[in-house]
Amino acid sequence: MLLRSTDRQPIDYPREGPGDTAFLFDAFLDWVAGRRNDHPTSVDDNLDCMALLFTANTSADRGEGVDALHFLNEAQAST
């Protein structure tokens, strides 16, 4: 789920072998080691994910629904 529209393209990963998380972790390690030029994710991907996590945690703490875009907008304003 993307909280906002973007022109990002999904990266291809082999269907055989490690799953999504393991593939991204391996790709990240390859990037750190200089074996690939592109980072496997983007700041925008990570902001979306963190906004959803903060929304879920805050919703659970408050016992009510919380606007995920609020957290995303706060994160974008602070960068």
TORSEKOL-399051 format. One record per residue (C-alpha): residue in three letters; chain; x, y, z. Coordinates in Angstrom, 3 decimals. Each point is the difference from the previous one (the first is absolute). Layout:
<rec><type>ALA</type><mol>A</mol><X>X</X><Y>Y</Y><Z>Z</Z></rec>
...
END
This chain:
<rec><type>MET</type><mol>A</mol><X>0.000</X><Y>0.000</Y><Z>0.000</Z></rec>
<rec><type>LEU</type><mol>A</mol><X>1.384</X><Y>3.374</Y><Z>-0.975</Z></rec>
<rec><type>LEU</type><mol>A</mol><X>-1.290</X><Y>2.959</Y><Z>1.950</Z></rec>
<rec><type>ARG</type><mol>A</mol><X>0.526</X><Y>2.275</Y><Z>-2.971</Z></rec>
<rec><type>SER</type><mol>A</mol><X>0.448</X><Y>-0.442</Y><Z>-3.717</Z></rec>
<rec><type>THR</type><mol>A</mol><X>3.526</X><Y>-0.178</Y><Z>-1.388</Z></rec>
<rec><type>ASP</type><mol>A</mol><X>1.722</X><Y>-1.004</Y><Z>-3.171</Z></rec>
<rec><type>ARG</type><mol>A</mol><X>2.110</X><Y>-2.673</Y><Z>1.696</Z></rec>
<rec><type>GLN</type><mol>A</mol><X>0.414</X><Y>-3.362</Y><Z>-1.677</Z></rec>
<rec><type>PRO</type><mol>A</mol><X>0.108</X><Y>-3.300</Y><Z>1.900</Z></rec>
<rec><type>ILE</type><mol>A</mol><X>3.290</X><Y>-1.868</Y><Z>-0.102</Z></rec>
<rec><type>ASP</type><mol>A</mol><X>0.091</X><Y>-3.506</Y><Z>-1.420</Z></rec>
<rec><type>TYR</type><mol>A</mol><X>1.094</X><Y>-2.835</Y><Z>2.209</Z></rec>
<rec><type>PRO</type><mol>A</mol><X>0.330</X><Y>-3.690</Y><Z>-0.762</Z></rec>
<rec><type>ARG</type><mol>A</mol><X>-2.998</X><Y>-2.103</Y><Z>0.999</Z></rec>
<rec><type>GLU</type><mol>A</mol><X>2.349</X><Y>-2.821</Y><Z>0.965</Z></rec>
<rec><type>GLY</type><mol>A</mol><X>2.178</X><Y>0.530</Y><Z>3.056</Z></rec>
<rec><type>PRO</type><mol>A</mol><X>-0.442</X><Y>2.504</Y><Z>2.820</Z></rec>
<rec><type>GLY</type><mol>A</mol><X>-3.318</X><Y>1.760</Y><Z>0.544</Z></rec>
<rec><type>ASP</type><mol>A</mol><X>-0.624</X><Y>3.746</Y><Z>-0.225</Z></rec>
<rec><type>THR</type><mol>A</mol><X>1.644</X><Y>0.994</Y><Z>3.293</Z></rec>
<rec><type>ALA</type><mol>A</mol><X>3.021</X><Y>-2.255</Y><Z>-0.435</Z></rec>
<rec><type>PHE</type><mol>A</mol><X>0.423</X><Y>1.194</Y><Z>-3.595</Z></rec>
<rec><type>LEU</type><mol>A</mol><X>-0.075</X><Y>3.668</Y><Z>1.062</Z></rec>
<rec><type>PHE</type><mol>A</mol><X>2.431</X><Y>-0.676</Y><Z>2.839</Z></rec>
<rec><type>ASP</type><mol>A</mol><X>2.414</X><Y>-1.770</Y><Z>-2.352</Z></rec>
<rec><type>ALA</type><mol>A</mol><X>-0.343</X><Y>2.837</Y><Z>-2.526</Z></rec>
<rec><type>PHE</type><mol>A</mol><X>0.708</X><Y>2.538</Y><Z>2.750</Z></rec>
<rec><type>LEU</type><mol>A</mol><X>3.137</X><Y>-1.908</Y><Z>1.051</Z></rec>
<rec><type>ASP</type><mol>A</mol><X>1.115</X><Y>-0.142</Y><Z>-3.643</Z></rec>
<rec><type>TRP</type><mol>A</mol><X>-0.488</X><Y>3.777</Y><Z>-0.241</Z></rec>
<rec><type>VAL</type><mol>A</mol><X>2.014</X><Y>0.592</Y><Z>3.199</Z></rec>
<rec><type>ALA</type><mol>A</mol><X>2.785</X><Y>-2.248</Y><Z>-1.304</Z></rec>
<rec><type>GLY</type><mol>A</mol><X>0.042</X><Y>1.835</Y><Z>-3.352</Z></rec>
<rec><type>ARG</type><mol>A</mol><X>-1.297</X><Y>-2.948</Y><Z>-2.039</Z></rec>
<rec><type>ARG</type><mol>A</mol><X>-2.964</X><Y>2.026</Y><Z>-1.279</Z></rec>
<rec><type>ASN</type><mol>A</mol><X>-0.372</X><Y>3.681</Y><Z>-0.850</Z></rec>
<rec><type>ASP</type><mol>A</mol><X>-3.639</X><Y>0.472</Y><Z>0.935</Z></rec>
<rec><type>HIS</type><mol>A</mol><X>-1.468</X><Y>-0.189</Y><Z>3.482</Z></rec>
<rec><type>PRO</type><mol>A</mol><X>-2.771</X><Y>-2.632</Y><Z>0.117</Z></rec>
<rec><type>THR</type><mol>A</mol><X>-2.567</X><Y>2.336</Y><Z>1.594</Z></rec>
<rec><type>SER</type><mol>A</mol><X>-0.638</X><Y>3.717</Y><Z>0.194</Z></rec>
<rec><type>VAL</type><mol>A</mol><X>-0.576</X><Y>2.522</Y><Z>2.751</Z></rec>
<rec><type>ASP</type><mol>A</mol><X>-3.588</X><Y>0.307</Y><Z>-1.211</Z></rec>
<rec><type>ASP</type><mol>A</mol><X>-0.538</X><Y>-3.751</Y><Z>0.452</Z></rec>
<rec><type>ASN</type><mol>A</mol><X>1.379</X><Y>0.176</Y><Z>3.514</Z></rec>
<rec><type>LEU</type><mol>A</mol><X>-2.055</X><Y>3.088</Y><Z>0.923</Z></rec>
<rec><type>ASP</type><mol>A</mol><X>-3.188</X><Y>-1.757</Y><Z>-1.112</Z></rec>
<rec><type>CYS</type><mol>A</mol><X>0.882</X><Y>-3.043</Y><Z>2.076</Z></rec>
<rec><type>MET</type><mol>A</mol><X>0.895</X><Y>2.021</Y><Z>3.100</Z></rec>
<rec><type>ALA</type><mol>A</mol><X>-3.171</X><Y>2.097</Y><Z>-0.289</Z></rec>
<rec><type>LEU</type><mol>A</mol><X>-2.053</X><Y>-3.200</Y><Z>0.003</Z></rec>
<rec><type>LEU</type><mol>A</mol><X>1.922</X><Y>-1.373</Y><Z>2.996</Z></rec>
<rec><type>PHE</type><mol>A</mol><X>-0.384</X><Y>3.220</Y><Z>2.015</Z></rec>
<rec><type>THR</type><mol>A</mol><X>-3.678</X><Y>0.134</Y><Z>-0.942</Z></rec>
<rec><type>ALA</type><mol>A</mol><X>-0.588</X><Y>-3.577</Y><Z>1.177</Z></rec>
<rec><type>ASN</type><mol>A</mol><X>1.864</X><Y>0.582</Y><Z>3.291</Z></rec>
<rec><type>THR</type><mol>A</mol><X>-1.767</X><Y>3.275</Y><Z>0.725</Z></rec>
<rec><type>SER</type><mol>A</mol><X>-3.380</X><Y>-1.490</Y><Z>-0.891</Z></rec>
<rec><type>ALA</type><mol>A</mol><X>0.613</X><Y>-2.887</Y><Z>2.403</Z></rec>
<rec><type>ASP</type><mol>A</mol><X>1.119</X><Y>2.387</Y><Z>2.773</Z></rec>
<rec><type>ARG</type><mol>A</mol><X>-3.018</X><Y>2.270</Y><Z>-0.441</Z></rec>
<rec><type>GLY</type><mol>A</mol><X>-2.506</X><Y>-2.737</Y><Z>-0.733</Z></rec>
<rec><type>GLU</type><mol>A</mol><X>-1.293</X><Y>1.928</Y><Z>-3.025</Z></rec>
<rec><type>GLY</type><mol>A</mol><X>0.694</X><Y>0.546</Y><Z>-3.673</Z></rec>
<rec><type>VAL</type><mol>A</mol><X>2.897</X><Y>2.276</Y><Z>-0.960</Z></rec>
<rec><type>ASP</type><mol>A</mol><X>0.731</X><Y>1.760</Y><Z>-3.308</Z></rec>
<rec><type>ALA</type><mol>A</mol><X>3.115</X><Y>-1.564</Y><Z>-1.594</Z></rec>
<rec><type>LEU</type><mol>A</mol><X>0.517</X><Y>3.053</Y><Z>-2.211</Z></rec>
<rec><type>HIS</type><mol>A</mol><X>0.528</X><Y>2.085</Y><Z>3.153</Z></rec>
<rec><type>PHE</type><mol>A</mol><X>3.150</X><Y>-1.958</Y><Z>0.841</Z></rec>
<rec><type>LEU</type><mol>A</mol><X>1.191</X><Y>0.022</Y><Z>-3.599</Z></rec>
<rec><type>ASN</type><mol>A</mol><X>-0.465</X><Y>3.768</Y><Z>-0.270</Z></rec>
<rec><type>GLU</type><mol>A</mol><X>1.879</X><Y>0.542</Y><Z>3.265</Z></rec>
<rec><type>ALA</type><mol>A</mol><X>2.894</X><Y>-2.149</Y><Z>-1.211</Z></rec>
<rec><type>GLN</type><mol>A</mol><X>0.176</X><Y>1.796</Y><Z>-3.340</Z></rec>
<rec><type>ALA</type><mol>A</mol><X>-0.128</X><Y>3.421</Y><Z>1.684</Z></rec>
<rec><type>SER</type><mol>A</mol><X>2.969</X><Y>-0.866</Y><Z>2.215</Z></rec>
<rec><type>THR</type><mol>A</mol><X>2.311</X><Y>-0.990</Y><Z>-2.882</Z></rec>
END
